[in-house]
Amino acid sequence: MVDKEIKRKQRKLGEKLLRKKSASKSWREHKQAIAEKREKALLGANEELKKLQESTGNHQPSGKGLLNPLDAHHHLRSDDVSIPFREGVILDKPVKADRGMLCDVGLEKELELEDKIQIPPATRVTVEITNLGTESKRYRGKLSNARKVRAKTGKYWGYSVQLATSLKEVIDRKKFDVIIGTSPRGEPVSNMYVNTLNDVHVLLVFGGVAGVDAALEAEEALAETRAEEAFDRLINSLPFKGTNSERVEENVFVTLAEVTMRLQQLFS
């Protein structure tokens, strides 16, 4: 009797262990199936996003985040409504014939342009919000530009980019009153002088590591022209830099700051 009871308990214990093992295996298989399903869904979503970016031309730059943010006046935060001006982008959304196009200006609501004109989607625009601080479904605004913003607010409102095929095309004395080149041979910015009788349009020309001399020599039409002849002024904004050369992006910031201060002194 004792042997039979022992064998019966052993059999029950074995069956119990077998059930636990089977349940554990099923649970592991279930978890693995969920993980595989999740991974498959994620891969599918990434593929869809990639296709969408390719179809819309929305490619993320590989160098994103490598440069320090400018934090310029026109780079407003999403909750900053201290001024009625914003930079925005035209949305690809249908609008009625008598309504203006929709624009994303980085706020919680879209903006409807009061200007009844057609603008291609994804176009960057400067707008002035006309119903800021009111309760409405959308913001309303009109097209503006950097010059108007500066005239009304006194704030610097960014820069524009233009492409030129040659240096000679850039050095146009019909467009600029003073053309200034940067060079180690140049005078200190504090000694720079311009005619202050009228407002002046100033062009600053930066060379690469080899300087503006190499840029002139590289262009056939200006190869025989010396920097002193091509520019009204040659300035050196980093006379005590302690290195043989400087990065252009560093020189740009330093020179713009020094030239701005010097012009303010001359026109004050």
Protein Blocks (a to p, Z undefined) as FASTA:
>chain_A
ZZmmmmmmmmmmmmmmmmmmmmmmmmmmmmmmmmmmmmmmmmmmmmmmmmmmmmnopacd
fkgokaccfkiaklccfklckbfcdcdddddddddfkbccdddehiabdcddfbdcddde
hiacddddfkgoiacfbdcdddddfklmmmmnopaebjaddddfbfklmmpcklpmbdcd
ddfkbccfklpccdfkbccddddddddfnojmlmmmmpmklmmpcfklmpmbdcdfblmn
opabdcfklmmmmmmmmmmmmmmmmmZZ
